[in-house]
């Protein structure tokens, strides 16, 4: 529900006048806007700051005390702030105050002020990611601070090509966003597109990363995510080295990686910390589980409704005895089970962690058993829904896992209407849709469409790192990567 806005107009403000009165008026005379007057070497300075956003200790020790002892009025050399910048616009000054800076103005001079960084730090400490856990990978996750997240990325990507571009989004409430990429690795056309789309955002406020996703993604009507969200610095750093771009939003513990492809959502850091054939096996398991979770309910409906002859005779008798007590068609039966599962899943998310696990297990067992005993669903339907649920949990990315929840229902409807033919039509529509999707102009279903055999080295399976050759052939690093196992040829005549 939208709240009716107050349409009273603010008084017009001279953008060149940095007077205290104009700033207070623009900030609605808020009570936590404080003003202090400092006398130093025959000069009078006014310090303006928002009390709830600044660190009082930094303000006193790094700004006020040096200012009082200053003898030559050389502000840039005498003050010890982490960052000092001049401001000649009241808009820049107000944005600085809202970011936790203090504004220093010499009394009688309303054409220039100094913004000094005194931001209070109440961010949580770096900890293990809550969702994207790994067995052997790093136990470090992003936090809600833009500066800390940039630090985590830079420490893992120690390169002179590491480039940061800063943007401020929102007209009524501002949010700082950083665009990060490797200069000579990322595609300049993609960087240009990202910058253009970010600058075109005219929302009043940015609440979460979803607001930015809605404004910059290529296609809005699709169940498949075109931007990759991660809370792991090692995964974000690896994507930067592959030529992708990262978006860090102040206040969000997730970083947006773009452009993304379909196969990007099935890769995890564990694939690269174990031996290549183990990583390939785990990735194949994830792909297989995605297919199972997508089409298994539809296959069950098609088998029991249209194609009994395809099932072994012993299994037919078992299914018939179970279905004979159910008053609903298989489609209605699975719809009831799937919706019940969605309700349990949503309820467990809202509960405290100590209760959610117990509730999910007990709730699933109690509800499933009660439905079977009451004759609402059959044992076969319960097994199919359970397998579908387990397969969806195998997916390492929540957004890609959610696409199964959306696409499963129309596939079930097609199976209930046309049998196997309906499933084939549904799967073909999904594949055609994937082939038409793009992410910042890049094919979403690459390297399958368009087909590029060279890029299969890190998609369905993962080949050894020395065989990937991720650098372009004209890069000076290409020959270095290619010769990573040259020692094998020098030491023996065994296989390379």
C-alpha positions as CSV (number, residue, x, y, z in Angstrom):
1,X,0.0,0.0,0.0
2,X,1.4,3.4,-1.0
3,X,1.4,6.1,1.6
4,X,0.1,9.5,0.4
5,X,3.0,11.9,0.1
6,X,3.1,15.4,1.4
7,X,3.2,17.6,-1.6
8,X,4.4,20.8,0.2
9,X,7.3,22.3,-1.7
10,X,10.6,23.0,-0.2
11,X,11.9,26.5,-0.4
12,X,14.3,27.2,-3.3
13,X,17.9,27.1,-2.3
14,X,20.8,28.9,-3.9
15,X,23.2,26.0,-5.0
16,X,26.2,28.3,-4.6
17,X,25.4,29.4,-1.0
18,X,26.7,27.0,1.6
19,X,25.2,28.9,4.6
20,X,24.3,27.0,7.7
21,X,20.7,28.3,7.5
22,X,20.2,26.9,4.0
23,X,21.6,23.5,4.9
24,X,19.4,23.3,8.0
25,X,16.4,24.3,6.0
26,X,17.1,21.6,3.4
27,X,17.5,19.0,6.1
28,X,14.2,20.1,7.7
29,X,15.9,21.3,10.9
30,X,16.4,17.7,12.0
31,X,17.3,17.4,15.7
32,X,20.4,15.3,15.2
33,X,22.0,17.9,12.9
34,X,24.6,19.6,15.2
35,X,26.6,22.8,14.8
36,X,29.8,23.8,16.5
37,X,31.7,27.0,16.4
38,X,35.5,26.8,16.6
39,X,37.9,29.8,17.1
40,X,41.4,29.2,15.6
41,X,44.2,31.6,14.9
42,X,41.9,34.6,14.7
43,X,39.4,32.8,12.4
44,X,36.0,31.4,13.2
45,X,34.9,28.0,11.7
46,X,31.5,26.4,11.8
47,X,31.4,22.6,11.9
48,X,28.1,21.0,10.8
49,X,27.5,17.2,11.2
50,X,24.7,14.7,11.8
51,X,25.3,13.3,15.2
52,X,23.8,9.9,14.6
53,X,26.2,9.2,11.6
54,X,29.6,10.4,12.8
55,X,32.1,8.9,15.2
56,X,32.5,11.4,18.1
57,X,36.0,10.2,19.0
58,X,37.2,10.8,15.4
59,X,35.5,14.2,15.3
60,X,37.1,15.3,18.5
61,X,40.6,13.9,18.1
62,X,41.1,14.2,14.3
63,X,39.1,17.4,13.5
64,X,38.3,19.7,16.4
65,X,41.6,19.4,18.4
66,X,43.9,20.0,15.4
67,X,41.6,22.8,14.2
68,X,41.9,24.6,17.6
69,X,45.8,24.3,17.6
70,X,46.1,25.3,13.9
71,X,48.3,28.4,13.4
72,X,48.6,29.0,9.7
73,X,45.0,28.3,8.6
74,X,46.2,25.5,6.3
75,X,43.3,23.1,6.7
76,X,44.4,20.5,4.1
77,X,47.7,19.9,5.9
78,X,46.7,20.4,9.5
79,X,43.7,18.1,9.8
80,X,44.1,14.3,10.1
81,X,40.9,13.1,8.4
82,X,41.1,10.0,6.2
83,X,39.5,12.0,3.4
84,X,39.1,15.7,2.8
85,X,37.4,17.1,-0.2
86,X,36.1,20.6,-1.1
87,X,32.5,21.3,-1.8
88,X,31.1,24.3,-3.6
89,X,27.6,23.0,-4.0
90,X,25.0,22.6,-1.3
91,X,23.8,19.4,-2.9
92,X,27.3,17.8,-2.6
93,X,27.5,19.1,1.0
94,X,24.2,17.6,2.0
95,X,25.1,14.2,0.4
96,X,28.4,14.3,2.3
97,X,26.6,15.0,5.6
98,X,24.2,12.0,4.9
99,X,27.3,9.8,4.3
100,X,28.7,10.6,7.7
101,X,31.1,13.5,6.8
102,X,31.3,16.7,8.7
103,X,31.2,20.0,6.9
104,X,33.7,22.7,7.8
105,X,32.9,26.3,6.7
106,X,34.9,29.4,7.4
107,X,32.6,32.0,8.8
108,X,31.8,34.7,6.3
109,X,32.7,32.5,3.3
110,X,29.6,30.9,1.8
111,X,31.2,29.8,-1.5
112,X,33.3,26.8,-0.4
113,X,33.4,24.2,2.4
114,X,35.4,21.2,3.4
115,X,33.9,17.7,3.8
116,X,35.9,15.6,6.3
117,X,35.3,11.9,6.8
118,X,34.1,11.1,10.3
119,X,31.8,8.2,9.5
120,X,30.8,5.9,12.4
121,X,31.5,2.2,11.9
122,X,28.9,-0.2,13.3
123,X,29.2,-2.9,10.7
124,X,29.2,-6.5,11.7
125,X,32.5,-8.4,11.5
126,X,33.3,-10.6,8.5
127,X,31.9,-14.1,9.0
128,X,31.2,-17.3,7.1
129,X,28.5,-16.9,4.4
130,X,25.0,-18.0,5.6
131,X,23.8,-19.6,2.3
132,X,26.8,-20.3,0.1
133,X,28.7,-22.7,2.3
134,X,31.6,-24.8,1.1
135,X,33.5,-27.7,2.5
136,X,37.1,-26.8,1.6
137,X,36.7,-23.1,0.5
138,X,37.3,-19.9,2.3
139,X,35.0,-19.1,5.3
140,X,34.7,-15.4,4.5
141,X,31.5,-13.6,3.3
142,X,30.5,-10.1,2.3
143,X,29.0,-7.8,4.9
144,X,26.8,-4.7,4.6
145,X,29.6,-2.2,4.3
146,X,30.6,-1.0,0.8
147,X,34.2,-0.2,1.9
148,X,34.7,-3.6,3.6
149,X,33.3,-5.5,0.6
150,X,35.6,-3.5,-1.8
151,X,38.5,-4.4,0.6
152,X,37.7,-8.1,0.5
153,X,37.5,-8.1,-3.3
154,X,40.8,-6.1,-3.7
155,X,42.7,-8.4,-1.3
156,X,41.7,-11.4,-3.4
157,X,42.3,-9.6,-6.7
158,X,45.7,-8.0,-6.3
159,X,46.1,-6.5,-9.7
160,X,46.9,-3.0,-11.0
161,X,43.9,-3.5,-13.4
162,X,41.5,-3.5,-10.4
163,X,39.2,-0.5,-11.2
164,X,36.4,1.0,-9.1
165,X,33.8,3.4,-10.4
166,X,31.4,5.0,-7.8
167,X,27.8,6.0,-8.4
168,X,25.1,7.6,-6.2
169,X,21.6,6.4,-6.9
170,X,18.2,7.7,-5.7
171,X,16.7,11.1,-5.8
172,X,15.0,11.3,-2.4
173,X,17.3,8.9,-0.5
174,X,20.8,8.2,-1.8
175,X,22.6,4.8,-2.0
176,X,26.2,4.4,-3.0
177,X,27.1,1.8,-5.6
178,X,30.5,0.7,-6.8
179,X,31.2,-0.8,-10.2
180,X,34.3,-3.0,-10.1
181,X,36.2,-4.7,-13.0
182,X,39.7,-5.5,-14.3
183,X,40.6,-2.9,-16.9
184,X,42.4,-5.1,-19.5
185,X,40.4,-8.3,-18.8
186,X,36.7,-7.1,-18.9
187,X,35.0,-6.3,-22.2
188,X,34.9,-2.5,-22.6
189,X,31.5,-2.8,-24.4
190,X,30.0,-4.5,-21.3
191,X,31.5,-1.9,-19.0
192,X,30.0,0.8,-21.1
193,X,26.5,-0.8,-21.1
194,X,26.6,-1.3,-17.4
195,X,27.6,2.4,-16.8
196,X,24.8,3.6,-19.1
197,X,22.2,1.5,-17.4
198,X,23.2,2.5,-13.9
199,X,23.2,6.2,-14.8
200,X,19.7,5.8,-16.3
201,X,18.2,4.6,-13.0
202,X,15.9,7.4,-11.7
203,X,14.2,5.7,-8.8
204,X,13.5,7.8,-5.7
205,X,15.3,5.2,-3.5
206,X,17.2,2.0,-3.7
207,X,16.0,-0.5,-1.1
208,X,17.7,-3.7,-2.1
209,X,19.7,-5.1,-5.0
210,X,16.4,-6.3,-6.6
211,X,15.6,-2.6,-7.4
212,X,18.8,-2.3,-9.4
213,X,18.3,-5.7,-11.1
214,X,14.8,-4.7,-12.3
215,X,16.3,-1.6,-13.9
216,X,19.4,-3.0,-15.7
217,X,18.6,-6.7,-16.7
218,X,17.9,-7.4,-20.3
219,X,14.6,-9.3,-19.9
220,X,12.2,-8.8,-17.0
221,X,9.6,-11.4,-17.9
222,X,11.5,-14.6,-17.4
223,X,11.9,-17.1,-14.5
224,X,15.7,-17.3,-15.1
225,X,18.0,-14.9,-13.3
226,X,20.3,-12.9,-15.7
227,X,22.4,-11.4,-12.9
228,X,24.4,-13.6,-10.5
229,X,24.2,-12.7,-6.8
230,X,26.9,-14.0,-4.5
231,X,27.9,-13.5,-0.8
232,X,31.4,-15.1,-1.3
233,X,34.4,-12.8,-2.1
234,X,36.4,-15.7,-3.6
235,X,33.6,-16.4,-6.1
236,X,33.3,-12.7,-7.0
237,X,37.0,-12.4,-7.4
238,X,37.1,-15.5,-9.7
239,X,34.4,-14.0,-11.9
240,X,36.4,-10.7,-12.1
241,X,39.4,-12.6,-13.3
242,X,37.2,-14.3,-16.0
243,X,36.3,-10.8,-17.4
244,X,33.0,-10.2,-15.6
245,X,31.9,-7.1,-13.7
246,X,30.8,-6.7,-10.0
247,X,28.3,-4.3,-8.5
248,X,28.6,-3.6,-4.8
249,X,25.6,-1.9,-3.1
250,X,26.1,-0.1,0.2
251,X,24.0,-1.9,2.8
252,X,23.8,-5.2,1.0
253,X,25.8,-8.4,1.9
254,X,25.4,-9.7,-1.7
255,X,27.4,-8.6,-4.7
256,X,25.9,-8.6,-8.2
257,X,28.0,-10.4,-10.9
258,X,27.3,-9.7,-14.6
259,X,26.9,-10.8,-17.3
260,X,25.7,-14.2,-16.2
261,X,25.1,-17.4,-18.2
262,X,23.0,-20.4,-17.4
263,X,25.9,-22.5,-16.5
264,X,27.3,-19.9,-14.1
265,X,24.6,-20.8,-11.6
266,X,25.8,-24.4,-11.3
267,X,29.5,-23.6,-10.4
268,X,30.7,-23.5,-6.8
269,X,34.2,-22.9,-5.3
270,X,34.2,-26.6,-4.3
271,X,34.6,-27.5,-8.0
272,X,38.0,-25.8,-8.0
273,X,39.3,-26.8,-4.6
274,X,39.0,-30.5,-5.4
275,X,40.5,-32.5,-8.2
276,X,39.1,-31.7,-11.6
277,X,37.3,-35.0,-12.2
278,X,35.6,-34.8,-8.8
279,X,34.5,-31.2,-9.5
280,X,33.1,-32.4,-12.8
281,X,31.2,-35.2,-11.2
282,X,29.6,-32.9,-8.6
283,X,28.6,-30.4,-11.4
284,X,27.0,-33.2,-13.4
285,X,25.0,-34.2,-10.2
286,X,23.7,-30.6,-9.9
287,X,22.6,-30.5,-13.6
288,X,21.0,-33.9,-13.3
289,X,19.1,-32.9,-10.1
290,X,17.9,-29.7,-11.8
291,X,16.4,-31.7,-14.7
292,X,14.9,-34.2,-12.3
293,X,13.3,-31.4,-10.1
294,X,11.9,-29.8,-13.2
295,X,10.3,-32.7,-15.0
296,X,9.8,-35.5,-12.5
297,X,6.3,-34.4,-11.3
298,X,5.2,-34.0,-15.0
299,X,6.6,-37.4,-15.9
300,X,4.7,-39.0,-13.0
301,X,1.4,-37.4,-14.1
302,X,2.0,-38.5,-17.7
303,X,2.8,-42.1,-16.7
304,X,-0.2,-42.7,-14.4
305,X,-2.6,-40.7,-16.6
306,X,-1.7,-41.7,-20.2
307,X,1.2,-44.2,-20.5
308,X,0.7,-47.1,-18.1
309,X,2.2,-49.4,-20.7
310,X,5.6,-47.8,-20.2
311,X,5.7,-48.9,-16.5
312,X,6.7,-52.4,-15.3
313,X,3.7,-54.5,-14.5
314,X,4.6,-55.0,-10.9
315,X,4.8,-51.2,-10.4
316,X,1.5,-50.7,-12.2
317,X,-0.3,-52.9,-9.6
318,X,1.4,-51.0,-6.7
319,X,0.4,-47.6,-8.1
320,X,-3.1,-48.7,-8.9
321,X,-3.7,-50.0,-5.3
322,X,-2.4,-46.7,-4.0
323,X,-4.3,-44.5,-6.4
324,X,-7.6,-46.3,-5.9
325,X,-8.2,-44.6,-2.6
326,X,-7.4,-41.1,-3.9
327,X,-10.5,-39.1,-5.1
328,X,-8.4,-36.7,-7.2
329,X,-6.7,-36.8,-10.6
330,X,-2.9,-37.1,-10.4
331,X,-2.5,-33.5,-11.5
332,X,-4.7,-32.2,-8.6
333,X,-3.0,-34.6,-6.2
334,X,0.5,-33.3,-7.0
335,X,-0.7,-29.7,-7.0
336,X,-1.9,-30.2,-3.4
337,X,1.4,-31.7,-2.4
338,X,3.5,-29.1,-4.2
339,X,1.5,-26.2,-2.7
340,X,1.7,-27.8,0.8
341,X,5.5,-28.1,0.3
342,X,5.7,-24.4,-0.7
343,X,3.8,-23.4,2.4
344,X,6.1,-25.4,4.6
345,X,9.1,-23.9,2.9
346,X,7.9,-20.4,3.3
347,X,7.0,-21.0,6.9
348,X,10.4,-22.4,7.8
349,X,12.1,-19.3,6.3
350,X,10.2,-17.0,8.6
351,X,10.9,-19.1,11.8
352,X,14.0,-18.7,14.0
353,X,16.9,-21.1,12.9
354,X,16.6,-23.2,16.0
355,X,13.0,-23.9,15.3
356,X,13.0,-24.0,11.4
357,X,14.9,-27.2,11.0
358,X,12.7,-29.2,13.4
359,X,9.6,-27.7,11.9
360,X,10.6,-28.6,8.4
361,X,11.3,-32.2,9.2
362,X,8.4,-32.8,11.6
363,X,6.0,-30.7,9.5
364,X,6.8,-32.6,6.3
365,X,6.5,-36.0,7.9
366,X,3.3,-35.2,9.8
367,X,1.6,-33.5,6.9
368,X,2.7,-36.1,4.3
369,X,1.7,-39.1,6.4
370,X,-1.6,-37.5,7.3
371,X,-2.5,-36.8,3.7
372,X,-1.7,-40.4,2.6
373,X,-3.7,-41.9,5.5
374,X,-6.6,-39.6,4.8
375,X,-6.6,-40.7,1.1
376,X,-5.9,-37.2,-0.2
377,X,-2.6,-38.2,-2.0
378,X,-1.0,-41.5,-2.9
379,X,2.3,-43.0,-1.8
380,X,3.7,-42.6,-5.3
381,X,2.8,-38.9,-5.4
382,X,4.4,-38.4,-2.0
383,X,7.6,-40.0,-3.1
384,X,7.7,-37.9,-6.3
385,X,7.3,-34.6,-4.4
386,X,9.9,-35.6,-1.9
387,X,12.4,-36.5,-4.6
388,X,11.6,-33.2,-6.4
389,X,12.2,-31.2,-3.2
390,X,15.5,-32.9,-2.4
391,X,16.7,-32.3,-6.0
392,X,15.8,-28.6,-5.8
393,X,17.8,-28.3,-2.6
394,X,20.9,-29.5,-4.5
395,X,21.1,-26.3,-6.5
396,X,23.9,-24.0,-5.3
397,X,22.0,-20.9,-6.3
398,X,18.6,-19.9,-4.7
399,X,17.4,-17.9,-7.7
400,X,18.0,-20.7,-10.1
401,X,16.4,-23.1,-7.7
402,X,13.3,-20.8,-7.6
403,X,13.0,-21.2,-11.4
404,X,12.1,-24.8,-10.9
405,X,9.3,-23.8,-8.5
406,X,7.8,-21.5,-11.2
407,X,8.3,-23.8,-14.3
408,X,7.1,-27.0,-12.6
409,X,3.4,-26.1,-12.5
410,X,2.9,-25.3,-16.3
411,X,4.9,-28.5,-17.1
412,X,2.5,-30.5,-14.8
413,X,-0.5,-28.9,-16.6
414,X,0.9,-29.8,-20.0
415,X,1.5,-33.4,-18.9
416,X,-2.0,-33.7,-17.5
417,X,-3.4,-32.5,-20.8
418,X,-1.2,-34.1,-23.5
419,X,0.9,-36.7,-21.7
420,X,4.5,-37.1,-23.0
421,X,3.8,-34.9,-25.9
422,X,2.9,-32.0,-23.6
423,X,6.2,-32.5,-21.7
424,X,8.2,-32.4,-24.9
425,X,6.4,-29.2,-26.0
426,X,7.1,-27.6,-22.6
427,X,10.8,-28.5,-22.5
428,X,11.2,-27.3,-26.1
429,X,9.6,-23.9,-25.1
430,X,12.0,-23.6,-22.2
431,X,15.0,-24.4,-24.4
432,X,13.9,-21.9,-27.0
433,X,13.3,-19.3,-24.3
434,X,16.8,-19.9,-22.9
435,X,18.3,-19.6,-26.4
436,X,16.7,-16.2,-26.9
437,X,17.8,-14.7,-23.6
438,X,20.8,-12.4,-23.3
439,X,22.6,-10.9,-20.4
440,X,24.1,-7.4,-21.3
441,X,24.1,-8.5,-24.9
442,X,25.9,-11.8,-24.2
443,X,24.1,-15.1,-25.1
444,X,22.6,-16.5,-21.9
445,X,22.7,-20.2,-23.0
446,X,26.3,-20.1,-24.1
447,X,28.2,-22.2,-25.0
448,X,25.3,-24.3,-26.2
449,X,23.6,-21.5,-28.2
450,X,25.6,-20.4,-30.2
451,X,27.6,-23.6,-30.1
452,X,31.2,-23.0,-29.1
453,X,33.2,-26.2,-28.3
454,X,36.2,-24.3,-26.9
455,X,34.1,-22.9,-24.0
456,X,32.9,-26.4,-22.9
457,X,36.1,-26.7,-20.8
458,X,34.4,-25.1,-17.8
459,X,30.7,-25.8,-18.3
460,X,29.2,-29.2,-17.9
461,X,32.5,-30.6,-16.8
462,X,35.7,-28.9,-15.5
463,X,39.0,-29.7,-17.2
464,X,42.3,-29.2,-15.4
465,X,43.1,-25.5,-14.9
466,X,46.2,-25.7,-17.1
467,X,44.0,-26.7,-20.0
468,X,41.5,-23.9,-19.8
469,X,43.6,-21.1,-21.2
470,X,41.2,-18.4,-20.1
471,X,43.4,-15.6,-21.3
472,X,43.0,-14.4,-25.0
473,X,45.6,-15.6,-27.4
474,X,47.0,-12.1,-27.9
475,X,47.5,-11.7,-24.1
476,X,51.1,-12.0,-22.8
477,X,49.7,-14.4,-20.1
478,X,48.4,-17.0,-22.6
479,X,51.8,-18.7,-23.2
480,X,52.4,-18.8,-19.5
481,X,49.2,-20.6,-18.8
482,X,49.8,-23.1,-21.6
483,X,53.1,-24.1,-20.2
484,X,52.0,-24.7,-16.7
485,X,52.8,-28.5,-17.0
486,X,55.8,-28.2,-19.2
487,X,57.8,-29.9,-16.4
488,X,56.0,-33.2,-17.2
489,X,57.5,-33.3,-20.6
490,X,60.9,-32.4,-19.3
491,X,60.9,-35.1,-16.6
492,X,59.5,-38.1,-18.3
493,X,58.0,-39.5,-21.4
494,X,54.7,-40.2,-19.7
495,X,51.3,-38.8,-20.8
496,X,51.1,-35.0,-20.6
